[in-house]
Structure formats: structure tokens, C-alpha cells
Amino acid sequence: MKKYLLTPIGRLRLLGFLEGLSFVALVFIAMPIKYMQDNPSWVKTIGPIHGALFIGFVLLTIQVAIEQGWPFGKITWKLLVASVLPFGTFYVDKTILKPLADQQ
């Protein structure tokens, strides 16, 4: 866990994991409970948490991209698009962020 907190890419990977987890929980757990059991309490709880993690991921992606000098067309846009797709942050973590972190 400590390795994720020491570098900007490590922090981005950790936040991406948390954002992806909250998105999956919102879409595949909270939303079905809301509509199948008419119980919006899960969405009211998980929704704001996911929203804060999403905004944090987008801002941290932009910050790390500027610090690392990433070209927008190669890496940055892929991370931003992945944040709006279920399981997207897990995919870019494995294919983009982990290899970048291993290089450092």
C-alpha cells in the first residue's frame, strides 16, 4: 500500500481503483436495488461518494498529466474516458498506469 502513496502515478492508480470500485457498486448494486426494491438509500449513500472520487480522479489525472508531460492525445484522454465507463479505470490501470509506474 505504501508504494501507491509515494508517487503521483501511484496515487492516481489508488484513486482510480477506488473510483472504479465505487462506480461498479453504484451501477451494479445500488441502482438495481433502487429500481427493483424501490429503495433509493443505497444510491443516496454511494452516489455522492462516487461523485467525489470521480471529480478527484479527473483533477488528479490532469495534474499528473501536466507534471509528467503526457501528451493529451496519447494517455490523458484515455484515462479521462475510462473514468466514465464501468471497469474503465481497472483497464487503464493494467494497460497504462501500471507499466508507467514500473518504469519509475
BALOBA-1460 file (C-alpha; in Angstrom, 3 decimals):
// residues 104
<rec num="1" residu="m" x="0.000" y="0.000" z="0.000"/>
<rec num="2" residu="k" x="2.844" y="2.353" z="0.794"/>
<rec num="3" residu="k" x="4.130" y="2.225" z="-2.799"/>
<rec num="4" residu="y" x="0.859" y="3.747" z="-4.009"/>
<rec num="5" residu="l" x="1.259" y="6.798" z="-1.811"/>
<rec num="6" residu="l" x="4.854" y="7.638" z="-2.674"/>
<rec num="7" residu="t" x="4.484" y="8.656" z="-6.337"/>
<rec num="8" residu="p" x="1.931" y="10.717" z="-8.284"/>
<rec num="9" residu="i" x="1.189" y="7.778" z="-10.587"/>
<rec num="10" residu="g" x="0.772" y="5.508" z="-7.551"/>
<rec num="11" residu="r" x="-1.741" y="7.919" z="-6.034"/>
<rec num="12" residu="l" x="-3.557" y="8.102" z="-9.370"/>
<rec num="13" residu="r" x="-3.701" y="4.305" z="-9.524"/>
<rec num="14" residu="l" x="-5.117" y="4.120" z="-5.989"/>
<rec num="15" residu="l" x="-7.723" y="6.797" z="-6.668"/>
<rec num="16" residu="g" x="-8.609" y="5.109" z="-9.959"/>
<rec num="17" residu="f" x="-9.185" y="1.825" z="-8.159"/>
<rec num="18" residu="l" x="-11.436" y="3.488" z="-5.571"/>
<rec num="19" residu="e" x="-13.334" y="5.437" z="-8.247"/>
<rec num="20" residu="g" x="-13.829" y="2.301" z="-10.329"/>
<rec num="21" residu="l" x="-14.978" y="0.325" z="-7.322"/>
<rec num="22" residu="s" x="-17.494" y="2.993" z="-6.343"/>
<rec num="23" residu="f" x="-18.769" y="3.196" z="-9.937"/>
<rec num="24" residu="v" x="-19.277" y="-0.562" z="-10.141"/>
<rec num="25" residu="a" x="-21.034" y="-0.545" z="-6.759"/>
<rec num="26" residu="l" x="-23.285" y="2.309" z="-7.879"/>
<rec num="27" residu="v" x="-24.219" y="0.815" z="-11.245"/>
<rec num="28" residu="f" x="-24.442" y="-2.877" z="-10.387"/>
<rec num="29" residu="i" x="-25.578" y="-2.822" z="-6.755"/>
<rec num="30" residu="a" x="-27.173" y="0.473" z="-5.761"/>
<rec num="31" residu="m" x="-29.112" y="1.167" z="-8.965"/>
<rec num="32" residu="p" x="-30.722" y="-2.299" z="-9.171"/>
<rec num="33" residu="i" x="-31.734" y="-2.039" z="-5.506"/>
<rec num="34" residu="k" x="-33.212" y="1.397" z="-6.183"/>
<rec num="35" residu="y" x="-35.358" y="0.267" z="-9.094"/>
<rec num="36" residu="m" x="-36.148" y="-3.337" z="-8.183"/>
<rec num="37" residu="q" x="-36.854" y="-2.797" z="-4.493"/>
<rec num="38" residu="d" x="-37.873" y="0.871" z="-4.667"/>
<rec num="39" residu="n" x="-35.147" y="1.698" z="-2.148"/>
<rec num="40" residu="p" x="-33.023" y="4.731" z="-3.089"/>
<rec num="41" residu="s" x="-30.975" y="4.751" z="0.122"/>
<rec num="42" residu="w" x="-28.002" y="2.933" z="-1.428"/>
<rec num="43" residu="v" x="-27.838" y="5.395" z="-4.321"/>
<rec num="44" residu="k" x="-28.088" y="8.313" z="-1.876"/>
<rec num="45" residu="t" x="-25.118" y="6.893" z="0.030"/>
<rec num="46" residu="i" x="-22.862" y="5.608" z="-2.736"/>
<rec num="47" residu="g" x="-23.691" y="8.312" z="-5.307"/>
<rec num="48" residu="p" x="-22.016" y="11.253" z="-3.545"/>
<rec num="49" residu="i" x="-19.013" y="9.120" z="-2.611"/>
<rec num="50" residu="h" x="-18.594" y="8.100" z="-6.242"/>
<rec num="51" residu="g" x="-19.085" y="11.701" z="-7.363"/>
<rec num="52" residu="a" x="-16.308" y="12.949" z="-5.101"/>
<rec num="53" residu="l" x="-13.967" y="10.134" z="-6.203"/>
<rec num="54" residu="f" x="-14.793" y="10.813" z="-9.862"/>
<rec num="55" residu="i" x="-14.007" y="14.525" z="-9.564"/>
<rec num="56" residu="g" x="-10.835" y="13.701" z="-7.652"/>
<rec num="57" residu="f" x="-9.744" y="11.232" z="-10.334"/>
<rec num="58" residu="v" x="-10.327" y="13.727" z="-13.143"/>
<rec num="59" residu="l" x="-8.447" y="16.506" z="-11.334"/>
<rec num="60" residu="l" x="-5.587" y="14.222" z="-10.321"/>
<rec num="61" residu="t" x="-5.342" y="12.867" z="-13.873"/>
<rec num="62" residu="i" x="-4.966" y="16.397" z="-15.211"/>
<rec num="63" residu="q" x="-2.427" y="17.284" z="-12.519"/>
<rec num="64" residu="v" x="-0.311" y="14.164" z="-13.096"/>
<rec num="65" residu="a" x="-0.532" y="14.603" z="-16.875"/>
<rec num="66" residu="i" x="0.848" y="18.134" z="-16.573"/>
<rec num="67" residu="e" x="3.583" y="17.085" z="-14.123"/>
<rec num="68" residu="q" x="4.637" y="14.080" z="-16.219"/>
<rec num="69" residu="g" x="4.363" y="15.925" z="-19.532"/>
<rec num="70" residu="w" x="1.937" y="13.405" z="-21.002"/>
<rec num="71" residu="p" x="0.580" y="14.362" z="-24.422"/>
<rec num="72" residu="f" x="-3.190" y="14.733" z="-24.274"/>
<rec num="73" residu="g" x="-3.735" y="12.544" z="-27.329"/>
<rec num="74" residu="k" x="-1.721" y="9.569" z="-26.113"/>
<rec num="75" residu="i" x="-2.511" y="8.983" z="-22.449"/>
<rec num="76" residu="t" x="-4.583" y="11.675" z="-20.769"/>
<rec num="77" residu="w" x="-7.740" y="11.362" z="-22.836"/>
<rec num="78" residu="k" x="-7.763" y="7.575" z="-22.383"/>
<rec num="79" residu="l" x="-7.719" y="7.986" z="-18.602"/>
<rec num="80" residu="l" x="-10.493" y="10.581" z="-18.711"/>
<rec num="81" residu="v" x="-12.712" y="8.457" z="-20.977"/>
<rec num="82" residu="a" x="-12.075" y="5.390" z="-18.817"/>
<rec num="83" residu="s" x="-13.438" y="7.205" z="-15.776"/>
<rec num="84" residu="v" x="-16.936" y="7.271" z="-17.297"/>
<rec num="85" residu="l" x="-17.009" y="3.578" z="-18.268"/>
<rec num="86" residu="p" x="-17.717" y="0.763" z="-15.833"/>
<rec num="87" residu="f" x="-14.465" y="-1.149" z="-15.296"/>
<rec num="88" residu="g" x="-12.644" y="1.507" z="-17.348"/>
<rec num="89" residu="t" x="-10.289" y="2.590" z="-14.601"/>
<rec num="90" residu="f" x="-9.313" y="-1.028" z="-13.957"/>
<rec num="91" residu="y" x="-8.454" y="-1.462" z="-17.631"/>
<rec num="92" residu="v" x="-6.311" y="1.681" z="-17.907"/>
<rec num="93" residu="d" x="-4.603" y="0.810" z="-14.644"/>
<rec num="94" residu="k" x="-3.481" y="-2.511" z="-16.064"/>
<rec num="95" residu="t" x="-2.621" y="-1.325" z="-19.570"/>
<rec num="96" residu="i" x="-1.304" y="2.223" z="-19.000"/>
<rec num="97" residu="l" x="-0.669" y="3.177" z="-15.383"/>
<rec num="98" residu="k" x="0.991" y="0.007" z="-14.078"/>
<rec num="99" residu="p" x="3.594" y="-0.047" z="-16.879"/>
<rec num="100" residu="l" x="4.295" y="3.650" z="-16.268"/>
<rec num="101" residu="a" x="4.640" y="3.046" z="-12.539"/>
<rec num="102" residu="d" x="7.011" y="0.121" z="-13.176"/>
<rec num="103" residu="q" x="9.252" y="2.412" z="-15.243"/>
<rec num="104" residu="q" x="9.788" y="4.745" z="-12.286"/>
